Amino acid sequence: MALCESGAMRVGFAIAAVLAAGLVWPPLASAQPNGCDAPSCVPGITPGVVLGAPCADTAYYVFGTTSWGRLVFCGSPRRYEPRYFRSPSMWGVKDEGASCTGYENGVAQARDGLFLSCVSADGSSRWVRGDA
């Protein structure tokens, strides 16, 4: 019986070692070259937003999802109060000023929560402030 208990202890130690390693190693998502290329990995997305409802901030953490899963953003059309609109294609977390070739007319969020939009000008495409 001591042999069975010893084997069970080894399995228990092996499981504990694997679990502890998972706490130390970074998640696999950080190994992606761009870090985050989808809305699912973007922090600060507000759930339960109502399309067309008023919103407060058009610069930082502007994204939300409706009850049926549609991605929306807080924007302010000229002379109107900010409200939630359907979002263009969202490409995760990006760096302001970085190239966005291939993501034209899309949106993203900077690491600090800033709303970004991919804009083509002067022969290149760059991530710029989306609230400008």
Secondary structure, DSSP 8 states (H G I E B T S, - for coil): -HHHHHHHHHHHHHHHHHHHHHHHS--GGGGSTTSB-SGGG-TT-BSS--TT-B-S-SSBS-EEE-TT--EEEEE--TTS--EEEE---EEEE--TTSB-TT-TT-EEE-TTSBEEEEEEETTEEEEEETT-
